[in-house]
């Protein structure tokens, strides 16, 4: 993997020219009092270094004659390591992670100027750490004041995101292999959940079954808080309480993905708790399934990012009209967004190191064009939320539909020939999810 990280740094340095890029590790997060959450590195920092410790800074200075990749890290400290785990330390930062130079993090203010004074700009993302933002701004202002004496130094700060995130958007073979593993583990977990779900069990029991498999198969754990939503709970898009008992005639919506090697999967399936759909559940499910299938067909090089969403919206709107939940001419209903009481979210997001991964969706009025190497989700749904008011001039909602929530989601890899559904191993045809 170190070769991969090196290649990524070289790609970025080729784009920043005579600039210097600075990246800050993610801070530790407190769960309660003096107990911390399991550490998770900042995705940009990890993408470029593979380094998984807090209190670190990475500097890329392609113009520097000796040191192009510099790491500032916590030094070795035997007493603290006994309590909180081993540290890489300064020496290993060079040996293991390939840094040209490494220093204790306490020396950042002293050493950083030598990597800035010959650059023409600083590449840095102003993040949530205001103190560190201020530190970088002070270095920038100090160099600006002395610029007339030297005639060199940064004269601007530019956000790294626009350059780096365009690189992250296109996955390498190594990244796709990791995403396949994350997908395969989640596929196994979802298939297991389908087998063990039964009336009388609790949502949290199914959550436990799923997340057990994530860890059992070597995953880091859930890619995000698992959604296990029975009945009307499925109408809450990010329902995570998972504490209700499942009933015979309810649907169970499971939105759960696995993190593996820092890369994520994201799968949603909806199926009947008792094994058989009611007529209303089946009618809505068929619409969502058809919308998802046709949206996936729109995932291919050269198509616009929003092509799958437009296709899904049309299929969903046509289906709602057939069921009497909407009325009117299809194009006008779509233009006026009359479907939104029942489908209020988008169909896709990028997927990778972040579940909602980085990358531009639209350039002004022009959508991003799909290209090989990108990975996105396809996840249409329908939600007949209790107390929903129909859009203006639309029919009242028949109570028999109320409380049904359905979403079907897969992870789709854009290939030169079209696409590959990484999560196709989880069944979604009615004959396969009924028992």
BELUR-V852584 format. One record per residue. N is the residue number from 0. PHI is phi as a letter, one per 30 degrees, with the letter a starting at -180 (* if undefined). Layout:
n: <N N>
phi: <PHI PHI>
//
This chain:
n: <0 1 2 3 4 5 6 7 8 9 10 11 12 13 14 15 16 17 18 19 20 21 22 23 24 25 26 27 28 29 30 31 32 33 34 35 36 37 38 39 40 41 42 43 44 45 46 47 48 49 50 51 52 53 54 55 56 57 58 59 60 61 62 63 64 65 66 67 68 69 70 71 72 73 74 75 76 77 78 79 80 81 82 83 84 85 86 87 88 89 90 91 92 93 94 95 96 97 98 99 100 101 102 103 104 105 106 107 108 109 110 111 112 113 114 115 116 117 118 119 120 121 122 123 124 125 126 127 128 129 130 131 132 133 134 135 136 137 138 139 140 141 142 143 144 145 146 147 148 149 150 151 152 153 154 155 156 157 158 159 160 161 162 163 164 165 166 167 168 169 170 171 172 173 174 175 176 177 178 179 180 181 182 183 184 185 186 187 188 189 190 191 192 193 194 195 196 197 198 199 200 201 202 203 204 205 206 207 208 209 210 211 212 213 214 215 216 217 218 219 220 221 222 223 224 225 226 227 228 229 230 231 232 233 234 235 236 237 238 239 240 241 242 243 244 245 246 247 248 249 250 251 252 253 254 255 256 257 258 259 260 261 262 263 264 265 266 267 268 269 270 271 272 273 274 275 276 277 278 279 280 281 282 283 284 285 286 287 288 289 290 291 292 293 294 295 296 297 298 299 300 301 302 303 304 305 306 307 308 309 310 311 312 313 314 315 316 317 318 319 320 321 322 323 324 325 326 327 328 329 330 331 332 333 334 335 336 337 338 339 340 341 342 343 344 345 346 347 348 349 350 351 352 353 354 355 356 357 358 359 360 361 362 363 364 365 366 367 368 369 370 371 372 373 374 375 376 377 378 379 380 381 382 383 384 385 386 387 388 389 390 391 392 393 394 395 396 397 398 399 400 401 402 403 404 405 406 407 408 409 410 411 412 413 414 415 416 417 418 419 420 421 422 423 424 425 426 427 428 429 430 431 432 433 434>
phi: <* d d d d d d d d d d d d d d c h c c b c b b c d d d d c d d a h c c c d e d b d e d d d d e c b i d b b d h b b c b c b d d d d c c c b b c c b d d d a e d d d d d c j d c d i d d d d d d d c i d d b b b d e d c e d d c e e d c c d c d c a c c a c d c d d d d d e d d d d d d d d d d d d c e d d c i b k d c a c b d d e d d d d d d d d c d d d e d d d d d d d d d d d d e e d d d d d d d c d a e j d c e d d d e d d d d e d e d e c j d d k d d a e d c b b c i d d d d c e c d b d h b c d d c e c c c c c c c b b c c b h i c b c a b b b b a d e d j b d d e d d d d d d d d d d d d d d d d d d d d a e j d d e d d d d d d d d d d d d e d d d e d i d b b k d e d d d d e d h d d d d c b c c d c b b d b l d c d c d d k d c a c i d c d e c d b e j d b b c b b d a b b c d e i d c d d e i c d d d d e d c d j c b b b b b b c b c d c e d l a b d d c d d c d b d e d c c d b>
//
